[in-house]
């Protein structure tokens, strides 16, 4: 089975994605949501909190597992997708769109270079 | 093969004509007859309008729709769902057992004697120097034990420096939680290829910041940590303490003692090892034991005997109280009764049967058990089948299924612990249920359970939109 991996963003080995142009949004990949199964709960940071690259910024819970969410880059949280609190299924239905998790103001605009490209990430999950 | 269909009752609304027997007494008490202020009284309460026999039948039906250890085998691995002997309930139900927690020690000498004897029994069973009975559950015992370890390091002026607790990846989830509750950072240790503590990884992880290693032995795969003495040396040489999670003590009861293996602090799960009822929220008991030198940090009070008088004593550098009174007295009384009734030989027989039963059952089932030799529990793999679906299909065969999907080191894990209380016939019944599901086709497994009062649950909707009280059902 092959999963959608949009080439307009960057990825982490732990399956999070981040856009690279404003607004900088972070979410999880189509592959990740499929592995998790039905998502039932998402815990996200508050607006104004700082997150650090490689550190956890939240939790996603499915009927199969509870998994930490890792930050692709460091920055300050500027928005949180509150729709997920009442409709966590958006992560399954539209992981790259309506299922986004947080928006951040990155500390370092060059930090995206360290992340996986869409091709590199696709290779990892195939 | 035993046929099985769980009772299911659909109750219709009562016509409500027949009053409860108590209501046939027509003496009336008006709110004005009481001393209650007006804002604490009300004119009526909303109660279902049913007769007494209807009420009794309602609860009897509910009990028939349930499944418990008194209905059949319950091989939930790691949980040790043992049969609770009824004589302990009798003893706890004696009028003399009703002791007020604040009764003066002089007037509660019999109670204190039971406490003191139990402290002594547990010290000897664990190979520990002293025991506190106060923690109200196994997890509370873990937290208490870690707080004692913390007090020890603070006493040695190393409290700030030792900020990490090591926990094997396959440990019970409570270990991580207890260490975190006590303010520690957790360092997770990987297992080696045969499912035990990886000594190289341990040597690398320990150091000046290590407060303790938490370990259960046999571990959650049922495997004895055969390098335990070396593990103890590595941890002690680094200045850390070794904590024993007593969840699996029933495998070693009367044969090996954590204290002799080098453990410094331990907790007892009296509901697993000594057949008191599982808490389900309490009341429970999770006594802890400590080696010589750590007694002074134990919670207050301790029961001591001076001549023939039992007294309450506060240890010199006690961490304080972790529960009211001395702990949950009636649970501790049942523990004392169980240990006394079994005696030395009975306790040794317990561990023998626990190990024998697990090994016999594993031999009888057609599933792969990747790790061994194991003691009181084993982890089988459901293979290509989802372990949760496998478990649901076992319900249709009239038994409770094992713990599923954990520990994660085994794919689609079925963690199975029949306990020593099951007979050979009951083990055969369990094996037949395992094997029936092994042979079932995928469609049948995907549709299970079909023979239970509640059929297959929509887990996703239940988790996303939980209805947690009866009032929500009509929404």
Interface residues (C-beta under 8 A of the other chain):
Chain A: X38 X40 X41 X61 X63 X64 X88 X89
Chain B: X405 X459 X460 X463 X464
